[in-house]
Amino acid sequence: MLYEKNFFEKNPMQVDVRVALTYPNDYKTAMSNLGYQIVYGMLNDRIDMYCERVVMPFTRSIETGSPLHDFDVIAFSLQYEEDYFNVLKMLDDAGIPLRREDRGDNFPIIMAGGPCASSNPSVLSDYIDIFIIGEGEEILDKVFNRFAFMVNPHSQLESLSKISGVYLPGISEGSVDLEIVDNMNQAYYSRNPIITETDNPDFSPVFGEAILLNISRGCSRGCRFCMSSYLYRPQRERSVKSLVEYCENVKNQYGLNRVAFIGAAVSDYSHIEDLIGELESRGFEISVPSMRIESITHNILVSLKRSGLKTLTIAPESIYRLRVRMNKDISDEEIFNLVSDALSLGFNLKFYFLIGLPTETEEDIEELIGYIKKINNLPKKIKNKTVSSDNITSGSDNSTGRMSFSINPVIPKPHTPLQWYPYDMKSNKKKIKHLKKELGHLNIKFSSARMGLIQYILACGDHNTGKLLEQSLIVKLSTQDWLNNIPSYELNDNLPWDNINVRANKEFLKEEYNKILNNELTPWCEQDGCYNCGPCKPELRKIKKTKGVY
């Protein structure tokens, strides 16, 4: 059974534009995504529009049951490259021609946004009419202000090409700037967030019935494999006061007392302890995604434990030698101290590791095996204790928390220093096989080397990659089919996504790639000053970035 509160109800016949906000994955995943809910609320705040939701495997809207072809615009949210398959399948299932040139005025305009659309729109460029490059608050109203007056949208799209952050395949000339919200206190927050009530785990969002609290956006740490570290720079924060007020309003109106922090680097939020303390004192339970190891203090752990958090997710990534090459200068001692502290407080722990990193050797894999075994043995060495000074005790079953591990091949992504680094499926497959043999007795999950190959091709391919997606609707593609289309780029090559001007410039990324090979760090600009990577305004480049206001 599924029941929702706060979805929008309008008369479709009394609006100028109908939008199908389409998530090419299941309901549970869609309603766990804050960006999806932001766009839904933002568009429905307009009296001239009705935005309805469509999720896989359906091609009719949740709100009115309308088929996709009844809408003026079908807007896809692209969060994961693997969802590209579902984009074409949903269009095909709805009887809508896949390719742009085959759709006339009798069919909806197809739009796409989200991080994948912003990073490399070329893969889906034969199928999408409009790409939104960046954060929707800065772009969507401008687009629909014009769209609402179009009589024949398919022949009038060129009028949108002057809007910054809009990319029109076959029409846009030159580069397109990625647009972001500079002032987070002006970012969109729905006063009436959708609340899902269900007894079916297949429909239950990841954070359950919780307030999705967007405390920050972007990250400037510069982990060299991470797209968020370069795509949406700099980190921007919302004030503690406004965040707490928002939570209080939602709690008073709908009774929600659970808060899930959303952000690329939530533990880097400059007033994280203050925010947790304020929410904890008001009776809120707090959930957090993966947190940066060097940002987590004992006080943060204690507060999170008190607020009801049961599981902490951290990402050591690899052994120290390779962490440094990925620009994560976190010592083993820091990691073991954090793990010991968290276990003593009764937290369950999830660990994420990467393989296939640049310069990785067989000796490194052996060291990683020993490293994971050492972490796994820590609970046996830690006696359960009462931290009297913090007025908190660990698990009531008089045991330390449980641990689980995940090992994944690193996927080179556009607009990161790894965009020139090739994906080696054969090597990764061999490493995973060996790791399974040595670590298979642990609570551990391994990602597929083959799926890593497909994700890499979809992330770093060009418009020809779309032909593979089309073909996959008809026949099951073999591994060799994918290998025949694997991209390979040299440092001075033109890249399929060069026309997208994101928050870190290409020359800076080249420097970072060479630093990987030369084993050089780029210290965090929040502490060591600006590196002129591109996104910050001139007046901020000589000082540390302005932090959130308390």
C-alpha positions, 0 to 999 in steps of 0.5 A: 500500500502506498499513500502520499501527502502534499502532492500537487493537484491541479486541473490540467485543462486550466494551465498553459504548460504540462510537464511530466517530471520523469525519473528513469528509475523506480519510485523509491529512488526517485523520492529519495532524490532531493533535486527531483522534489525541488524541481517538482515543487518549483514548477508547481509553484507556478500557476501557469504549469502543472508538473506531474511525476512519472517513474519506471516502469510506468509511462503514466503520471502518478497524479492523474494517470496521464500518458507521457504523450499527453504532456507538453514537456517530458523532463528527465532527471539524469542522476546515474549513467545506467539510467540512460537505458531507461530513458530510451525504454520509457520513450519507446514504451510510450510510443514516442520516437526516440530521435529528435529529428523524428518528432514533430509538433504532435509530440512533447519536447524532451528535456533533461537535467541533473548531474549527468546531463550537465557533465556530458550531454553528448551521449544523449544528444540525438534524443534530447531537445533541451539540456539544463546545464546546472542547478534548476533554480537558475534556469527553469523559470527563464525557460518556461517563461518563454516556452509558455508562449510558444505555439510550435515549440519544436520549431521555436526552440532556438529562442531558448539558446540565449538563456545561460545554462541551456544547451540545445543539440544541433542549435547551440553554438559555442560553449554553454555555461553551467549555472549554479545558485551562488547564495544558498539562502536563495535556493528553493525549499518546498514548504510542503515536501511530499511525504510517502507512507507505505508498508512496502519496502519497495516503495519506501524512500531511503531516508523514510519519512524524513525532512531532506535538508539541503545544508550545502551544495558543491565541494572544493576538496578536489578528490581527483575521481569525484565529479562533484568536486569539480562540477559544482564548485565552490561549496555553498552553505545555508545558514544554521538559523534558516535550516533550523527554522525550516525543519521546525516549520515542517515538523509543526505542520506535518509531525516529521522529526527526522532530518536527513542531511543532503550535500556533497560534503555534509561534514565539511559544513562550517557549522556542522556541530552547531547545526546538529546540536540545535536540531538535537536539542529540538528532538530531531533524529538525524541521518547523514550520507557518507561523511569525510573522515577528516571532518568528523570529530568525537563531539559530532559522533556523540551528537549523531548517536544521541539523535538516533543515527545507527550507521555511519558511512565513510570512504577510505578509498584505498591504501594511503599511497593511493589516497594521496594520489587521489588528493585525500591526505588522510593518514591510517591513524586518523582512519583507525582512530575514527573507526575505533571511536565510532565502534565504541559508541555502538555505530554500525559502519559501512566502508567504501573502497576503490580499485583500478586507481592510477599507478595501482600495483599487485602489491597495492592490492595485497596491502589493501586486503591486509588493510581491510582485514585489519579494519574488520578485526578492530571490533574484537580489540575494542571493549564496549565502554560507557563514555560518562563525560558525554552521558552516552552509552554504546549499544544496549547489547553490550557489543560494538557495531557491525561492519560492512564493506563495498569495493568498486572499480573507479569510473573515470568521469568527465570534468575530473582529472581522471577524464584522461585515464582509461578504464581497464576491465580485464585488470579490474576483473582479475583484481575483483576475483582475487579480492573475493577469494581473500575477503569473501568471508567478510560482509562485503559487496563487489561491483561488477567490472563489466558494469563498470565498463558500461558506466565508463562508456556511458559517462565518457562517450560521445553521441555515437554511444547513443547508438549502443543504447538504441541497439540495446532495446532490440538485442542484448549487447555482448561485452565485446560490443561495449569493448569495441566502443570504449573511449580513449583520450590523450591529454590534449585531445578535444573531448565530447564535453568540452562545449560545457563550461563547468566550475573548474577549467580544463587547464586546472584539471590537466595540472591535477592529472599530472599531479596524480602521476607525480604524486603531488597534493593540492591542499584544500583551498578552504585552508590554503588559499585559491588555486584559480581553478575557475568558479570563484568570483574575483573578489573571493580568490584572495581570501578563503571562501565565505562560509555559512552564517550562523 
